[in-house]
Amino acid sequence: MKIVLASGSPRRRELLSLITENFAVCPADADESLRDGAPLADEVVRLSRLKAEAAMQSHPDAVCIGSDTMVTIDHLPLGKPKDRADAADMLRRLRGRTHEVLTGLAVLSPDGGAQTLCTRTEVTFRDFSEEELEEYLATGEPLDKAGAYGIQGHGALLIEGICGDYYSVMGLPVAPLGVMLRKLNAVR
Ligand SMILES: Cc1cn([C@H]2C[C@H](O)[C@@H](COP(=O)(O)OP(=O)(O)OP(=O)(O)O)O2)c(=O)[nH]c1=O
């Protein structure tokens, strides 16, 4: 069966290829604004589903996968930073503390079936110096990532430990997705 990843994220593409090489990519143009007061875990699932539904429009015969990652701390959602100053604010807020990463996943099938989930991973940041923060900003890595860091890149140097699924922090819950796709006989 055809598989379509509704994402423009190179990380998600790389992670899906751990499960199968046999998929197409269709970056989804979904409205990612959050609803006031809605639980963030519900929101990441809703946004994942919106992305998958958008891909379904142009690929009605495919299994469509959407995912959304959000960093949360102090009950605040941290999406992608607007600019370097915003990235610095996010990283200072995360420094020396534990935060939660929520990743939603939605797998829609042509028969109308939907499988969804949300993973929660705790990530603890070191109490890094201002100099290290500046060095990290200079890599340019924070700008296209939720919470202004990439666990899989230079961001590794900022992290003391994680409790939960590494791949979900990077952007895609690989093992649960593998189970979902096998259930649909979309992969062997
Ligand atoms: C926390 C964290 C996030 N990220 C990335 C994963 C996602 O690409 C991004 C979160 O933004 P998302 O809005 O989830 O995804 P996206 O806009 O990049 O891609 P698309 O909606 O097209 O699927 O942050 C990392 O790469 N590493 C990390 O450690």
The ligand as a Tripos MOL2 file, in Angstrom:
@<TRIPOS>MOLECULE
LIG
   29    30     1     0     0
SMALL
NO_CHARGES

@<TRIPOS>ATOM
      1 C1         12.6700   19.1940   20.3710 C.3       1 LIG1
      2 C2         13.1360   18.9130   18.9750 C.ar      1 LIG1
      3 C3         12.3950   19.2860   17.8640 C.ar      1 LIG1
      4 N1         12.8410   19.0270   16.6110 N.ar      1 LIG1
      5 C4         12.0510   19.4130   15.4170 C.3       1 LIG1
      6 C5         11.1090   18.3200   14.9360 C.3       1 LIG1
      7 C6         10.1550   19.0870   14.0630 C.3       1 LIG1
      8 O1         10.6780   19.1550   12.7380 O.3       1 LIG1
      9 C7         10.1460   20.4780   14.6820 C.3       1 LIG1
     10 C8          8.8290   20.7410   15.3610 C.3       1 LIG1
     11 O2          7.9590   21.3710   14.4960 O.3       1 LIG1
     12 P1          6.6450   20.6860   13.8960 P.3       1 LIG1
     13 O3          5.6480   21.7880   13.6900 O.co2     1 LIG1
     14 O4          6.2390   19.5010   14.7130 O.co2     1 LIG1
     15 O5          7.1320   20.1030   12.4750 O.3       1 LIG1
     16 P2          7.7040   20.8280   11.1780 P.3       1 LIG1
     17 O6          6.9720   22.1140   10.9140 O.co2     1 LIG1
     18 O7          9.1980   20.9090   11.2790 O.co2     1 LIG1
     19 O8          7.3710   19.7800   10.0480 O.3       1 LIG1
     20 P3          5.9100   19.3390    9.4840 P.3       1 LIG1
     21 O9          4.8320   20.1000   10.2100 O.co2     1 LIG1
     22 O10         5.9460   19.6690    8.0290 O.co2     1 LIG1
     23 O11         5.8580   17.8600    9.7500 O.co2     1 LIG1
     24 O12        11.2070   20.4960   15.6370 O.3       1 LIG1
     25 C9         14.0430   18.3800   16.4040 C.ar      1 LIG1
     26 O13        14.4500   18.1550   15.2590 O.2       1 LIG1
     27 N2         14.7840   17.9730   17.4900 N.ar      1 LIG1
     28 C10        14.3880   18.2050   18.7650 C.ar      1 LIG1
     29 O14        15.1100   17.8250   19.7030 O.2       1 LIG1
@<TRIPOS>BOND
     1     1     2 1
     2     2     3 ar
     3     2    28 ar
     4     3     4 ar
     5     4     5 1
     6     4    25 ar
     7     5     6 1
     8     5    24 1
     9     6     7 1
    10     7     8 1
    11     7     9 1
    12     9    10 1
    13     9    24 1
    14    10    11 1
    15    11    12 1
    16    12    13 2
    17    12    14 1
    18    12    15 1
    19    15    16 1
    20    16    17 2
    21    16    18 1
    22    16    19 1
    23    19    20 1
    24    20    21 2
    25    20    22 1
    26    20    23 1
    27    25    26 2
    28    25    27 ar
    29    27    28 ar
    30    28    29 2
@<TRIPOS>SUBSTRUCTURE
     1 LIG1         1 GROUP 0 **** ****
